[in-house]
């Protein structure tokens, strides 16, 4: 029997055979750096914890099942996951990458990869023709992030995959905002899926983690080689925590997404708000494309206020959300991308991507929705006074 994803989120890791044979309902933590070998001629499945650990293996097999992939990998952070995937490239290779990308990914692509002779071109991935025009003979990778961070740009995944196939390029997709619960890139033809599991998959702002899933065995072997060589693996206690937290992903994320729609509609109707970025709104560019490749609009939205002073007044007037970096927690998190998630970008580059001085990003948590709306209302009233 094939379980639906809500069931797999809860039981996936246990089913992989790493549960305590005494009947424990939780995957044990194997707190061991090394493993005894019975023979000089033949080693067991595990020898050294950097190369493999039973607790981490349970998590990795679970995320592979959830994404419909062949192999999963758990990394110390989301950026460790992103970096490991990029490191399967070689000198002379070229990347076509969405311009509306997470600031840490931007930093790695622009500051680290050029040292190794790997070039890149940033493109507006909401324009499929622009993606096609950016591909070169040496292009080996097309990198997507949809919905993108922080303006929720939508990429037509199927169209980009078709372009990649025509040129023999790989496709990577950052699926952090949607999770495998509501977007299955591998089923659409993507080669590698990446998650900052710090966010919705973990959902409690208690650990940092990255996950990667491949559907091709050879590609999985390449990424494992990098993971084992660089050693940026997720620690056992964090693997255990992530397995536990993932069990409630469906109930958390679905409720947060429902409330996000209400908040987006509220902001869209407010006279002080210049623009709302949320793929659940029919006015959002890419609304129909997103609906055709995902089953939810997600729990993150961004909105533009007229200027920095008004945004500052609004942030300081909000009472409920945490004002912080990151997203996807049970607590609502209000962020200022220009100085937080995208601080690594030069001001002119942020401006090109719509990351203005008045742009704010909001990750919806599990607080009472009426309390959140009331908080937005009073903060916007205060901010409006300095307009």
C-alpha positions as CSV (number, residue, x, y, z in Angstrom):
1,X,0.0,0.0,0.0
2,X,1.3,3.5,-0.9
3,X,0.5,6.0,1.8
4,X,-0.6,9.5,1.1
5,X,1.9,12.2,2.1
6,X,0.2,13.2,5.3
7,X,0.7,9.6,6.5
8,X,4.2,9.3,5.1
9,X,5.3,12.5,7.0
10,X,4.4,10.7,10.3
11,X,5.5,7.1,9.6
12,X,8.1,7.4,6.8
13,X,11.2,7.4,9.0
14,X,9.9,4.6,11.2
15,X,9.1,2.4,8.2
16,X,12.6,2.5,7.0
17,X,13.6,-0.1,9.6
18,X,15.6,2.1,12.0
19,X,13.0,2.0,14.7
20,X,13.9,0.4,18.0
21,X,13.1,-3.3,17.7
22,X,11.6,-3.1,21.2
23,X,8.7,-1.2,19.7
24,X,9.7,2.4,20.2
25,X,7.5,4.7,18.1
26,X,10.4,7.2,17.5
27,X,13.6,6.6,15.6
28,X,16.5,6.2,18.1
29,X,19.4,8.6,18.3
30,X,22.6,6.7,17.4
31,X,25.0,8.9,19.3
32,X,28.2,7.3,18.0
33,X,31.0,8.6,15.9
34,X,32.2,5.2,14.9
35,X,30.8,1.7,14.5
36,X,32.3,-1.7,15.4
37,X,33.2,-4.0,12.5
38,X,32.8,-7.8,12.8
39,X,35.4,-8.7,10.2
40,X,38.6,-7.4,8.7
41,X,37.4,-8.4,5.3
42,X,33.9,-7.1,5.2
43,X,32.6,-3.9,6.9
44,X,29.0,-3.3,7.9
45,X,26.6,-0.7,6.6
46,X,28.1,2.0,8.9
47,X,31.7,2.7,9.8
48,X,32.1,6.5,10.5
49,X,29.3,8.9,11.3
50,X,30.3,11.5,8.7
51,X,29.8,8.8,6.0
52,X,26.6,7.5,7.5
53,X,24.5,7.2,10.6
54,X,21.3,5.2,11.2
55,X,19.3,8.2,12.5
56,X,20.4,10.4,9.6
57,X,19.7,7.5,7.2
58,X,16.1,7.3,8.4
59,X,15.6,11.0,7.8
60,X,17.3,10.8,4.4
61,X,15.1,7.9,3.3
62,X,12.0,9.6,4.6
63,X,12.6,12.9,2.6
64,X,13.4,10.8,-0.5
65,X,10.0,9.0,-0.2
66,X,8.2,12.3,0.4
67,X,9.6,13.9,-2.7
68,X,9.3,10.7,-4.8
69,X,13.0,10.5,-5.3
70,X,15.7,7.8,-5.3
71,X,18.0,9.2,-2.6
72,X,17.9,11.8,0.1
73,X,20.7,13.7,1.9
74,X,20.7,15.7,5.2
75,X,23.0,18.6,5.6
76,X,24.0,20.9,8.5
77,X,22.2,23.9,7.0
78,X,20.1,24.9,3.9
79,X,23.1,26.6,2.4
80,X,25.3,23.5,3.0
81,X,22.7,21.6,0.9
82,X,22.7,24.3,-1.8
83,X,26.5,24.5,-1.9
84,X,27.0,20.7,-2.1
85,X,24.7,20.6,-5.1
86,X,26.6,23.3,-6.9
87,X,29.9,21.5,-6.2
88,X,29.1,18.7,-8.6
89,X,29.9,21.2,-11.3
90,X,33.3,21.7,-12.8
91,X,35.5,24.6,-14.1
92,X,34.1,26.0,-17.3
93,X,30.5,25.1,-16.5
94,X,27.8,27.8,-16.7
95,X,24.7,28.2,-14.6
96,X,21.4,29.9,-15.6
97,X,19.8,31.0,-12.3
98,X,16.7,32.9,-11.3
99,X,17.5,36.5,-10.4
100,X,14.9,36.5,-7.6
101,X,16.9,34.0,-5.5
102,X,17.7,33.7,-1.8
103,X,20.5,36.0,-0.7
104,X,22.7,33.2,0.6
105,X,22.5,31.4,-2.8
106,X,23.2,34.7,-4.6
107,X,26.4,35.2,-2.4
108,X,27.6,31.6,-3.1
109,X,27.0,31.9,-6.9
110,X,28.6,35.3,-7.2
111,X,31.4,35.2,-4.7
112,X,32.5,31.6,-4.4
113,X,31.8,29.7,-7.6
114,X,33.7,32.2,-9.8
115,X,36.9,31.3,-7.9
116,X,36.5,27.8,-9.4
117,X,35.8,28.9,-13.0
118,X,32.0,28.4,-12.8
119,X,30.1,31.2,-14.4
120,X,26.5,32.3,-14.1
121,X,23.7,34.4,-15.7
122,X,20.8,35.7,-13.6
123,X,17.5,35.8,-15.5
124,X,13.9,36.7,-14.8
125,X,12.5,33.2,-14.6
126,X,8.9,34.4,-14.9
127,X,10.0,35.0,-18.6
128,X,10.6,31.6,-20.2
129,X,11.9,33.1,-23.4
130,X,14.6,35.0,-21.3
131,X,15.6,31.7,-19.7
132,X,15.9,30.1,-23.1
133,X,18.0,33.0,-24.4
134,X,20.4,32.8,-21.5
135,X,21.4,29.2,-22.2
136,X,24.9,28.7,-23.6
137,X,26.8,25.7,-25.0
138,X,28.6,25.4,-21.7
139,X,25.4,25.7,-19.6
140,X,25.3,22.6,-17.3
141,X,22.6,23.7,-14.8
142,X,19.4,25.7,-14.7
143,X,18.5,26.6,-11.1
144,X,15.0,27.4,-10.1
145,X,13.4,28.8,-6.9
146,X,9.6,28.9,-7.1
147,X,7.9,30.6,-5.5
148,X,11.0,32.7,-5.2
149,X,12.3,34.7,-2.2
150,X,11.1,37.4,-1.4
151,X,8.8,38.5,-4.2
152,X,7.2,35.1,-4.8
153,X,8.0,34.9,-8.5
154,X,6.6,31.9,-10.2
155,X,8.6,29.8,-12.6
156,X,6.9,27.5,-15.2
157,X,8.7,24.4,-14.0
158,X,7.6,22.2,-17.0
159,X,8.7,24.9,-19.5
160,X,12.2,25.2,-17.9
161,X,12.6,21.5,-17.8
162,X,11.9,21.3,-21.5
163,X,14.6,24.0,-22.2
164,X,17.1,22.1,-20.0
165,X,16.4,18.8,-21.9
166,X,17.0,20.4,-25.2
167,X,20.5,21.5,-24.1
168,X,21.5,18.6,-21.9
169,X,21.5,20.7,-18.7
170,X,20.5,19.6,-15.2
171,X,17.7,21.3,-13.3
172,X,17.8,22.1,-9.6
173,X,14.8,23.5,-7.7
174,X,14.6,25.1,-4.2
175,X,11.3,23.8,-2.9
176,X,11.5,25.4,0.6
177,X,8.4,27.6,0.2
178,X,6.1,24.7,-0.9
179,X,7.5,21.5,0.8
180,X,6.8,18.2,-0.8
181,X,3.3,18.5,0.7
182,X,2.2,20.9,-2.0
183,X,4.8,20.8,-4.8
184,X,6.5,17.7,-6.2
185,X,9.3,18.9,-8.6
186,X,10.8,15.5,-9.3
187,X,7.4,14.3,-10.6
188,X,7.5,17.2,-13.0
189,X,11.0,16.2,-14.2
190,X,13.4,18.2,-12.1
191,X,16.7,16.5,-11.3
192,X,17.5,17.7,-7.8
193,X,15.2,19.2,-5.1
194,X,16.7,21.3,-2.3
195,X,15.1,22.4,1.0
196,X,16.1,24.7,3.8
197,X,14.5,22.3,6.2
198,X,15.0,24.9,8.9
199,X,11.8,26.4,7.6
200,X,8.4,24.7,7.1
201,X,9.6,21.1,7.3
202,X,11.0,21.6,10.8
203,X,8.7,24.6,11.6
204,X,9.7,25.4,15.2
205,X,12.7,27.7,14.8
206,X,14.8,25.3,16.8
207,X,17.3,23.8,14.3
208,X,19.0,24.7,11.1
209,X,19.1,21.9,8.4
210,X,19.2,21.3,4.7
211,X,17.8,18.4,2.6
212,X,18.4,17.3,-0.9
213,X,16.6,14.7,-3.0
214,X,17.6,13.2,-6.4
215,X,15.7,10.8,-8.6
216,X,18.8,9.6,-10.6
217,X,21.1,7.1,-8.9
218,X,24.2,8.3,-10.6
219,X,23.5,11.9,-9.7
220,X,22.8,10.8,-6.1
221,X,26.2,9.2,-6.0
222,X,27.8,12.4,-7.0
223,X,26.1,14.4,-4.3
224,X,26.9,11.8,-1.7
225,X,30.6,12.0,-2.7
226,X,30.5,15.8,-2.1
227,X,28.6,15.3,1.2
228,X,31.1,12.8,2.5
229,X,34.1,14.7,1.2
230,X,33.0,18.1,2.7
231,X,31.5,16.6,5.8
232,X,28.7,19.1,6.2
233,X,26.2,16.5,7.5
234,X,23.3,17.1,9.9
235,X,24.1,16.1,13.4
236,X,22.2,13.2,15.0
237,X,20.3,15.1,17.6
238,X,19.1,17.6,14.9
239,X,18.2,14.7,12.6
240,X,16.0,13.3,15.4
241,X,14.4,16.7,16.0
242,X,13.7,17.2,12.3
243,X,12.1,13.8,12.1
244,X,9.8,14.6,15.0
245,X,9.0,18.1,13.7
246,X,8.2,16.8,10.2
247,X,5.4,14.7,11.6
248,X,3.2,17.9,12.0
249,X,4.2,19.6,8.7
250,X,0.8,19.0,7.1
251,X,-1.4,20.4,9.9
252,X,1.0,23.3,10.5
253,X,1.5,24.3,6.9
254,X,-2.1,23.9,5.7
255,X,-3.4,26.1,8.5
256,X,-0.7,28.7,8.0
257,X,-1.5,28.8,4.3
258,X,-5.2,29.2,4.9
259,X,-4.5,32.2,7.2
260,X,-1.9,33.6,4.7
261,X,-4.6,33.9,2.1
262,X,-6.8,35.9,4.4
263,X,-4.0,38.2,5.4
264,X,-3.0,38.7,1.7
265,X,-6.5,39.6,0.8
266,X,-6.6,42.0,3.7
267,X,-3.4,43.7,2.7
268,X,-4.4,43.8,-1.0
269,X,-7.5,45.9,0.0
270,X,-5.6,48.3,2.3
271,X,-4.9,51.7,0.8
272,X,-1.5,52.1,2.4
273,X,-0.1,48.9,0.8
274,X,1.2,49.5,-2.6
275,X,1.6,45.8,-3.7
276,X,1.1,42.3,-2.3
277,X,3.1,39.4,-3.5
278,X,1.3,36.1,-2.9
279,X,0.6,33.4,-5.5
280,X,-2.9,32.7,-4.1
281,X,-4.1,36.1,-5.3
282,X,-5.5,36.1,-8.9
283,X,-3.7,39.4,-9.4
284,X,-0.3,37.8,-8.8
285,X,1.8,37.3,-11.9
286,X,2.0,33.5,-12.5
287,X,-1.1,32.7,-10.5
288,X,-2.4,30.2,-13.1
289,X,1.0,28.6,-13.6
290,X,1.5,28.1,-9.9
291,X,-2.0,26.6,-9.6
292,X,-1.1,24.1,-12.3
293,X,2.1,22.9,-10.5
294,X,1.3,23.3,-6.8
295,X,-1.6,22.6,-4.6
296,X,-1.3,25.5,-2.2
297,X,-0.2,29.2,-2.3
298,X,1.9,28.7,0.8
299,X,2.3,30.6,4.0
300,X,4.7,33.3,3.0
301,X,3.7,36.7,1.5
302,X,5.5,40.0,0.9
303,X,4.1,43.5,0.6
304,X,5.4,46.9,-0.3
305,X,4.8,50.0,1.8
306,X,5.6,53.5,0.2
307,X,9.0,54.0,1.8
308,X,11.5,53.1,4.5
309,X,10.1,55.4,7.1
310,X,6.6,54.0,6.8
311,X,8.0,50.4,6.8
312,X,10.0,51.2,9.9
313,X,7.0,52.6,11.7
314,X,4.9,49.6,10.7
315,X,7.5,47.1,12.0
316,X,7.9,48.9,15.3
317,X,4.1,49.0,15.8
318,X,3.5,45.3,15.2
319,X,3.0,43.4,18.5
320,X,2.7,39.7,17.7
321,X,5.2,38.6,15.1
322,X,8.9,38.0,15.8
323,X,10.9,40.5,13.8
324,X,13.7,38.3,12.6
325,X,15.4,36.5,9.7
326,X,14.1,33.1,8.6
327,X,10.5,31.9,8.1
328,X,8.3,28.8,8.4
329,X,8.0,28.7,12.2
330,X,4.9,28.2,14.4
331,X,5.4,31.8,15.4
332,X,4.7,34.5,12.7
333,X,8.0,36.1,11.5
334,X,8.2,39.5,10.0
335,X,11.3,40.2,8.0
336,X,12.9,43.1,6.2
337,X,14.6,41.5,3.1
338,X,16.8,44.5,2.3
339,X,18.7,44.1,5.6
340,X,18.1,40.5,6.4
341,X,17.6,37.7,3.8
342,X,19.0,39.7,0.9
343,X,21.6,41.9,2.7
344,X,24.3,40.0,0.7
345,X,23.0,41.6,-2.5
346,X,24.3,44.9,-3.7
347,X,21.6,47.7,-3.4
348,X,21.4,48.0,-7.2
349,X,20.8,44.3,-7.6
350,X,18.1,44.4,-4.9
351,X,16.4,47.2,-6.7
352,X,16.3,45.3,-10.0
353,X,14.5,42.5,-8.2
354,X,11.9,44.6,-6.6
355,X,13.4,44.4,-3.1
356,X,12.7,48.0,-2.3
357,X,13.2,49.9,1.0
358,X,9.5,49.5,1.7
359,X,9.3,45.7,1.1
360,X,8.5,43.4,4.0
361,X,8.1,39.7,4.1
362,X,5.7,37.9,6.4
363,X,5.7,34.2,7.3
364,X,2.4,33.2,8.8
365,X,2.5,31.3,12.1
366,X,-0.2,29.5,14.1
367,X,-1.5,32.4,16.2
368,X,-5.1,33.3,16.2
369,X,-5.9,34.7,12.7
370,X,-8.2,37.5,14.1
371,X,-5.4,38.5,16.5
372,X,-3.0,38.8,13.5
373,X,-5.5,40.9,11.4
374,X,-6.1,43.2,14.4
375,X,-2.3,43.6,14.8
376,X,-1.9,44.4,11.1
377,X,-4.8,46.9,11.3
378,X,-3.4,48.9,14.3
379,X,0.2,48.9,12.9
380,X,-0.9,50.1,9.5
381,X,-2.9,52.9,11.2
382,X,0.2,54.0,13.0
383,X,2.3,53.8,9.9
384,X,-0.2,55.8,7.9
385,X,0.1,58.8,10.3
386,X,3.7,59.5,9.0
387,X,2.8,59.2,5.3
